[in-house]
């Protein structure tokens, strides 16, 4: 009978080295896998609900019973371009919301934003249906490189009359959230959420979690990257 090799227990020095290795690991919500793990899973819907409530300045009740959808858009015909969003959802009232975590500002990003918005605006709109069936679409971009069109952390774009700034309609709405413009002190709820997304320091996330129960829950999910090798491999592969 073959003898099994006896496993040797880790020496105290090896245990300390492993602990140091884990303590030195840095994880951020900006990572594609981490972002979708927090905001794109139905079981973690309370995170998405709170974030949308803060960004759009709407009551959380507006985001009850939302379903996270397949993130693809476009490609309604064989030769048309297809896009893939990070998060795609529809509210009970039919309004559509798309979210992108963008670490790099790319050339023609404005046109890309229009493409995603237009694809969602026409999504499910069938021949013969009245135009009133078209629903408002909101596109949210979280940027980790400077948004070149404004100095604001949170900028909102709609269709307005250039003379008197009267609103043409509410169906188009773009939000750009610039992580690079965060100040040392995060004063508003939105700035705290953006700091939570931006940082790779677990101590900062931990402190933010002490002030907000949903952030505490989100931080618990982020801490899985420290405790699970399988989760770390998925993070690193993203």
PyMOL commands that set and color helices and strands:
alter all, ss='L'
color gray80, all
select helices_A, chain A and resi 12-23+32-39+42-56+60-63+109-122+131-133+179-181+189-198+202-211+213-222+224-227+229-237
alter helices_A, ss='H'
color red, helices_A
select strands_A, chain A and resi 67-68+72-74+82-84+87-90+96-102+137-143+154-160+167-178
alter strands_A, ss='S'
color yellow, strands_A
deselect
rebuild
show_as cartoon
